Amino acid sequence: MNYYPFHLGDYASHTAHLDLLEDLAYRRMLDVYYLRECALPLDPLEVARLVRMRSNIAEIEAVLREFFAQTEGGWTHPRCDAELARMKDKQAKAKASAAVSASVRSANAQRTLSERSADAELPTPTPIKTKTPPPPADAVGAFARFWDAWPKHPRKVARPQCERKWRSTGCEAIADRVIAAVEAAKRSADWAKDGGAFIPAPLTWLNQSRWEAATESENAPDVIANAEAMRTAEYLEAQERHRQAAIDPEAMARHMAALQRAKERALGLQ
């Protein structure tokens, strides 16, 4: 044992009566006891030799009789035995903990080695490259017509992305309709305004399916014209009935009411 706790208060209270040589003998006996980790020899001469005080046998015997207990195995000291037992218990626990830690590290190392071996034995398969089939010839031609129809503009970019969007949205099936919408948009006031400042990018136009809105806008004037023609014909017809019924007061009253209803309907449609 290379270290033991030395309690100054306890030692001073128990050894205040010792003279200089007795105190020296006791301190050296304690050192030998802890160093050998066993009882002191039964022979006082042997004890004196161990503590290097051969000429002080009387002091050695006096200290042995006062502070140690004589047994068959030698002179024992209760406080020293307790400290030694505590030290050996602590060492045993530390040894057991170290053994567990070493076992865990060994298991982890074996598992890592096994995983590396498995990785080495089972290489990652090489992925098979697949070629993307080219689009149909008619689809390519339809998109080319769309691209040619689009007006020259700084925003006319990203042709590959536009072509992918063209195919993914199924524009091949309605190519004529989409291209007609582009031609109509080129004639519109919005695209002609400020030298074409409001012409969108073709990719944006395709992403937002603007050909649908363009088709609706293109058909709107016809709907309005038809409604206006219907209203005009109805009003003229009512006026004619009014003129023909002017000679008959009762007929005049009926046709005036009809004329009023025609006006109201015409205003309601506007």
Beta strands, then each sheet from edge to edge (+ up, - down):
strand 1: 69-71
strand 2: 74-76
sheet 1: 1+ 2-
end
